Amino acid sequence: MSKTRSRLSGKGKEPLPNRYVSMTQSTRMQEQVRVLLVDESPFVLAGLRVILAKSRHICVVGTVRSVDQALTAVQTCRPTVVVSDVQVGRASGIELCRTIRASHPKIKVLFFTGSDDQQLLRSAILVGAQGYLLKRASGEAIVRGIEIVSDGMAVMDPQVTPHVISWVRDQTGMARWTRFKECSQEELRVLASIAAGRSNKEIAYRLKITPGMLGTRLRHLYKRLNISRRTEAAMYYVEWKNANPHVGGLR
């Protein structure tokens, strides 16, 4: 009986293991993400407030309905993350993001919008936005998105991710073609020879240099073109040549 009463009264309890104590302390010490909401619609703002109130890691420090109000609130509310539409009334949320990122680089910007326009998406990325979610996103996705960007990472709505991948691929291809244009005639001849299946020994003999010197030149050339293998060099040269059939004299 005495042992039972001792357990019920809390006397004689063993201390919690250190791992539980440290977890409790770290949870208490965790700072909330301070969020400023920017949207022309009071209904959207009210809905976001309801969703974010369910997270104990997020604190809404302000809601505004114009870009001018947003710029003032950034100064007074000191948000960690600004959640904004890409269009706020007649003003541009993109320009708002540009201004915030230039004057307060530590503040993260997450766009929450109904637009999946590819040009707006690209503009958002270029001005420094860390996230882009569509307004059909679930409450859980919104909360998680804010937490992700507050940690310095990026988040994209699954529906716009293919646009981002396509854009990055296009930009990479354009950059590579630009680098090909910067190649000297001799470098292009080397690439043409690789595409034709010639060995390094054959190419070096044609250029009247040693295979060792050719190897050094190839390493520098691959690095500049951002490629790592001989097969890549051949493939990209063929693609570039097909896109530039007027370039001749490469034997």
Secondary structure, 3 states (H helix, E strand, C coil): CHHHHHHHHCCCCCCCCHHHHHHHHHHHHCCCEEEEEECCCHHHHHHHHHHHCCCCCEEEEEEECCHHHHHHHHHHHCCCEEEECCEECCEEHHHHHHHHHHHCCCCEEEEEECCCCHHHHHHHHHCCCCEEEECCCCHHHHHHHHHHHHCCCCEECCCCHHHHHHHHHHHHHHHHHHHHHCCCHHHHHHHHHHHCCCCHHHHHHHHCCCHHHHHHHHHHHHHHHCCCCHHHHHHHHHHHHHHCCCCCCCC
